[in-house]
Amino acid sequence: MAVETKTAAGAVISARGVDLTFQTSDGPVHALRDVSLDIGKGDFVSFIGPSGCGKTTFLRVMADLETPTAGEILVNGVTPQEARRARAYGYVFQAAGLYPWRTIGGNIRLPLEIMGYSRAEQASRVTRVLELVELAGFEKKFPWQLSGGMQQRASIARALAFDADLLLMDEPFGALDEIVRDHLNEQLLALWKRTGKTIAFVTHSIPEAVYLSTRIVVMSPRPGRITDVIDSPLPRDRPLEIRDSPEFIEIAHRVREGLRAGTTQ
């Protein structure tokens, strides 16, 4: 299925014909096939597809954690390696990944310490990002003293601390219960609105993808390829109740159909 993408002009992410094959002891594993996509500045783009379809792999390609075997990908007009060296993105993993022996503030300061920021600048940035994720006052707490949802917010704060314009998020709320997940979805949308970040977000949840995104990228089973790119007509201000609207249900139906079509190709 041919999928039209936005023009690459001014794109934060621009991928053309990206293939990736892993060499394993059991033989080659074709993870991505002919992936072409542009992500514009300020977009919130979700990637959805069955397990093993290459969603996380494509995110890792953006982050220079995996190298494609064919095709080209640019981040802010440069290679992923150059973007990584320029600290052009923050990365939020599936698990919060906080060091238990460091306080929340200490965890957030860690990348700033590595980058050589002054103590005064570190303190200022920690205070700012804790306020952004509504964790002001928790700087001296340890991870084990926070709930799972609060730990993930701290992980997001750490990714925001050095003020990269691009945020890569690999299913950060997948392990949380539905009530907490809904709350964090609302908070993430509010954060996105306040900061204007470009966000690439991996999820297995159709409602989450539809609720959060300006664009939804539907991927097929391995080898992962794009079967549909859906531009959302929903307003940027989205209460949770919008999930009961006909427009939301229509988009969710199209995502579901795209997932179903991908399994038959």
WODA-V537520 format. One record per backbone hydrogen bond with DSSP energy under -0.5 kcal/mol. NH is the residue of the N-H (numbers start at 1). CO is the residue of the C=O. Records with the same first field share a line. If there is no record, write none. Layout:
NH->CO, CO
This chain:
4->2
11->8
12->39
13->39
14->74
15->37
16->72
18->35
19->70
20->32
22->29
24->22, 27
27->24
29->22
30->28
31->20, 29
32->20
33->224
35->18
36->34
37->15
39->13
41->10
43->40
45->43, 199
46->44, 215
47->201
48->46, 217
49->203
53->50
58->54
59->55
60->56
61->57
62->58
63->59
64->61
65->60
66->60
68->66
69->19
70->19
72->16
74->14
75->78
76->12
78->75
80->73
83->79
84->80
85->81
86->82
87->84
88->83
90->166
92->168
93->91
102->99
104->141
105->139
107->103
108->104
109->105
110->106
111->107
112->108
113->109
114->110
115->111
116->112, 113
117->112
122->118
123->119
124->120
125->121
126->122
127->123
128->124
129->125
130->126
131->127
132->128
133->129
134->131
135->130
136->130
138->135
141->138
143->102
145->142
146->143
151->147
152->148
153->149
154->150
155->151
156->152
157->153
158->154
159->155
160->156
161->157, 158
163->160
166->88
167->198
168->90, 166
169->167, 200
170->92
171->169, 202
174->171
176->173
181->177
182->178
183->179
184->180
185->181
186->182
187->183
188->184
189->185
190->186
191->187
192->188
193->189
194->190
195->191
196->192
198->165
199->43, 197
200->167
201->45
202->169
203->47
206->204
209->205
210->206
211->207
212->208
213->209
214->44
215->44
216->230
217->46
218->216, 228
219->48
220->225
224->31
227->218, 225
228->218
230->216
231->229
232->214, 230
238->236
242->239
243->240
244->241
245->242
249->245
250->246
251->247
252->248
253->249
254->250
255->251
256->252
257->253
258->254
259->255
260->256
261->257
262->258
263->259, 260
264->260, 261
265->261
